[in-house]
Amino acid sequence: MNQKELTALTNDELLQEVKKSKSSSIFDAAMIGFLIGVVIFSAVKKGWGLLSFLPVIYIPIAARNNNRRKALNALLKERGLK
């Protein structure tokens, strides 16, 4: 959903999206931690290789999710919701 679609949501739908984004932020943190572990393991066992650059693939996805969470939080403040 982009910013225009977020503003079209009702207050209840917006609160549901915020709940979904909280679980998404936990998943993003766990995934980044896992990928960093894979990089360290790969670098120690086999040196620098393809798996060493695996987190670079996930960074744009996590950044997009973070931008969406920021937009949701800004919209919550704008509407005065908690």
Buried (B, 14 or more C-beta within 10 A) or exposed (E): EEEEEBEEBEEEEBBEBBEEBEEBBEEBEEBBEEBEEBBEEBEEEEEEEEBBEBBEEBEEEBEEBBEBBEBBEEBBEEEEEE
